[in-house]
Amino acid sequence: MAGSPSIGNTTSFQKKTRSKLVSIPGTRPSVQNGQLLVSSGVSSLDYVIGGGLAVGTLLLVEEDCYDSYSRMLLKYFLAEGVVCGHELFLASARDHPDEIMQELPSPIVDDVAGMKISEGQSQPSDPENPDTMKIAWRYQNQPRVQTALASSVRFGHYYDVSKTMEPELRQAAKCHSFYQLQETPVTTGSSPLPSPYHALLKSIQTVIRKEGFDGSTPQSKVRNVLRLGLHSLGSVLWGDDVCCKVNPAHCHALTTFLYALRGLLRTSLSVAMVTVPSHLIQNRAIMGRIIRLSDTAIALESFRGSEKETNPLYKDYHGLLHVCQLPRLNCLSSEVPDTKDLAFKLKRKQFTIEEPSFTLFPETKARL
């Protein structure tokens, strides 16, 4: 019959469905580009770089002069991996990886999200209190600015730097370590990499393939993320002379390593944080290439031992944070943050990044 529908007929119109996202503990999709994100362990840093670290990318941290705060960021990054159940890979040439793991901060069990936001808000002024009139009269009717950087949606955990993580929690995490001083030198053949970089890259590649992070072998239980923490690359302990000479013999060693590392990250469920002593690298052109070979790059400038340490303008902070580069993922341009004038301070228990108060007024900023 002409009016009866045919069983074999199918319509060319199909309902559009969203692609199924990978569900991994401690991750969430980015609202900007759909990329899978993990937390750096510092909520204010996640806010600055666009919501978190994208899986498959590399975060470069330019160390402060004493490697105090950059080392702290690395420990936050590793501690977040432990709490989320991610696998870790920690490489160092100075301190043994086990020593760094023993210094991981303790997670805060209580929900302190509300407390952190309230700390960034100004208290209501009391006209009878003379201490509230310290600000110039022309600004007293200006709207108050919240300096604390935080997202409306909580992501990641909070940590108490005054306490170390419980050994039971730390030992439950699967951690692969690479200690340069205990590694046997390998023959690199025609490789442009020095022996330490060659051995490190080979070790990372072995872990990624053996544990199935590249999809070559199915992971045993649930899919997981590998966090790589590489401490102080470019120092002489890694067999690199980029920090010793203006024209080093291994001028392409670190950039070649980062290029190869990004290739491994792009094809696996891995994310890396690399710290570099940029203040020791004399050739700024080399440092520029290192930054461009990273997805995200930040620089820490500590006030310790400098004139800014005694400058009353900086009395509430311990250093500055410079955003050098933001990732361009699935788009032509990167997200531009509200401000790049950022400062950090170490409170009694927490490390926070804020928009400093001295950038709120133009004439104050002009005097810096």
ChimeraX attribute file (.defattr): number of C-alpha atoms within 10 A of each C-alpha:
attribute: neighborCount
match mode: 1-to-1
recipient: residues
	/A:1	5
	/A:2	5
	/A:3	5
	/A:4	6
	/A:5	8
	/A:6	9
	/A:7	6
	/A:8	5
	/A:9	7
	/A:10	8
	/A:11	5
	/A:12	5
	/A:13	6
	/A:14	7
	/A:15	5
	/A:16	6
	/A:17	6
	/A:18	6
	/A:19	6
	/A:20	6
	/A:21	11
	/A:22	12
	/A:23	13
	/A:24	16
	/A:25	15
	/A:26	19
	/A:27	21
	/A:28	20
	/A:29	18
	/A:30	16
	/A:31	11
	/A:32	12
	/A:33	11
	/A:34	13
	/A:35	17
	/A:36	20
	/A:37	23
	/A:38	28
	/A:39	24
	/A:40	28
	/A:41	25
	/A:42	23
	/A:43	23
	/A:44	20
	/A:45	24
	/A:46	21
	/A:47	18
	/A:48	23
	/A:49	23
	/A:50	20
	/A:51	24
	/A:52	25
	/A:53	26
	/A:54	29
	/A:55	23
	/A:56	22
	/A:57	25
	/A:58	25
	/A:59	24
	/A:60	24
	/A:61	27
	/A:62	25
	/A:63	26
	/A:64	24
	/A:65	18
	/A:66	13
	/A:67	17
	/A:68	13
	/A:69	21
	/A:70	25
	/A:71	18
	/A:72	17
	/A:73	20
	/A:74	23
	/A:75	22
	/A:76	26
	/A:77	23
	/A:78	28
	/A:79	29
	/A:80	26
	/A:81	26
	/A:82	23
	/A:83	20
	/A:84	20
	/A:85	19
	/A:86	22
	/A:87	19
	/A:88	24
	/A:89	21
	/A:90	24
	/A:91	25
	/A:92	22
	/A:93	22
	/A:94	15
	/A:95	13
	/A:96	17
	/A:97	21
	/A:98	14
	/A:99	9
	/A:100	17
	/A:101	19
	/A:102	15
	/A:103	15
	/A:104	26
	/A:105	24
	/A:106	22
	/A:107	21
	/A:108	15
	/A:109	10
	/A:110	7
	/A:111	10
	/A:112	12
	/A:113	17
	/A:114	8
	/A:115	9
	/A:116	16
	/A:117	16
	/A:118	13
	/A:119	12
	/A:120	16
	/A:121	13
	/A:122	11
	/A:123	10
	/A:124	8
	/A:125	12
	/A:126	10
	/A:127	9
	/A:128	8
	/A:129	8
	/A:130	9
	/A:131	10
	/A:132	13
	/A:133	13
	/A:134	8
	/A:135	9
	/A:136	7
	/A:137	9
	/A:138	7
	/A:139	10
	/A:140	13
	/A:141	7
	/A:142	8
	/A:143	7
	/A:144	13
	/A:145	12
	/A:146	17
	/A:147	18
	/A:148	18
	/A:149	19
	/A:150	24
	/A:151	16
	/A:152	8
	/A:153	8
	/A:154	9
	/A:155	23
	/A:156	19
	/A:157	22
	/A:158	25
	/A:159	22
	/A:160	19
	/A:161	22
	/A:162	11
	/A:163	14
	/A:164	16
	/A:165	22
	/A:166	13
	/A:167	11
	/A:168	8
	/A:169	13
	/A:170	18
	/A:171	13
	/A:172	11
	/A:173	17
	/A:174	15
	/A:175	21
	/A:176	16
	/A:177	18
	/A:178	20
	/A:179	17
	/A:180	22
	/A:181	15
	/A:182	9
	/A:183	13
	/A:184	10
	/A:185	13
	/A:186	11
	/A:187	11
	/A:188	14
	/A:189	8
	/A:190	6
	/A:191	11
	/A:192	14
	/A:193	21
	/A:194	19
	/A:195	20
	/A:196	22
	/A:197	23
	/A:198	18
	/A:199	20
	/A:200	21
	/A:201	17
	/A:202	12
	/A:203	16
	/A:204	21
	/A:205	16
	/A:206	12
	/A:207	15
	/A:208	23
	/A:209	15
	/A:210	15
	/A:211	17
	/A:212	18
	/A:213	23
	/A:214	20
	/A:215	15
	/A:216	12
	/A:217	12
	/A:218	13
	/A:219	14
	/A:220	9
	/A:221	6
	/A:222	9
	/A:223	16
	/A:224	23
	/A:225	23
	/A:226	26
	/A:227	24
	/A:228	26
	/A:229	23
	/A:230	20
	/A:231	25
	/A:232	24
	/A:233	21
	/A:234	23
	/A:235	20
	/A:236	14
	/A:237	15
	/A:238	20
	/A:239	18
	/A:240	23
	/A:241	19
	/A:242	25
	/A:243	19
	/A:244	15
	/A:245	14
	/A:246	15
	/A:247	13
	/A:248	17
	/A:249	11
	/A:250	16
	/A:251	17
	/A:252	16
	/A:253	21
	/A:254	23
	/A:255	21
	/A:256	16
	/A:257	20
	/A:258	19
	/A:259	13
	/A:260	12
	/A:261	20
	/A:262	20
	/A:263	13
	/A:264	22
	/A:265	23
	/A:266	15
	/A:267	14
	/A:268	21
	/A:269	22
	/A:270	25
	/A:271	24
	/A:272	25
	/A:273	24
	/A:274	22
	/A:275	26
	/A:276	24
	/A:277	21
	/A:278	25
	/A:279	15
	/A:280	15
	/A:281	20
	/A:282	16
	/A:283	17
	/A:284	12
	/A:285	11
	/A:286	19
	/A:287	19
	/A:288	11
	/A:289	13
	/A:290	20
	/A:291	21
	/A:292	14
	/A:293	19
	/A:294	23
	/A:295	19
	/A:296	22
	/A:297	24
	/A:298	19
	/A:299	22
	/A:300	22
	/A:301	21
	/A:302	25
	/A:303	19
	/A:304	15
	/A:305	10
	/A:306	10
	/A:307	8
	/A:308	16
	/A:309	16
	/A:310	12
	/A:311	10
	/A:312	8
	/A:313	14
	/A:314	17
	/A:315	12
	/A:316	13
	/A:317	20
	/A:318	18
	/A:319	22
	/A:320	22
	/A:321	21
	/A:322	15
	/A:323	19
	/A:324	16
	/A:325	19
	/A:326	20
	/A:327	20
	/A:328	13
	/A:329	16
	/A:330	11
	/A:331	10
	/A:332	7
	/A:333	10
	/A:334	14
	/A:335	15
	/A:336	12
	/A:337	12
	/A:338	8
	/A:339	10
	/A:340	13
	/A:341	15
	/A:342	19
	/A:343	22
	/A:344	23
	/A:345	17
	/A:346	15
	/A:347	13
	/A:348	9
	/A:349	15
	/A:350	15
	/A:351	21
	/A:352	19
	/A:353	24
	/A:354	22
	/A:355	22
	/A:356	19
	/A:357	17
	/A:358	16
	/A:359	15
	/A:360	13
	/A:361	10
	/A:362	9
	/A:363	10
	/A:364	12
	/A:365	12
	/A:366	9
	/A:367	7
	/A:368	8
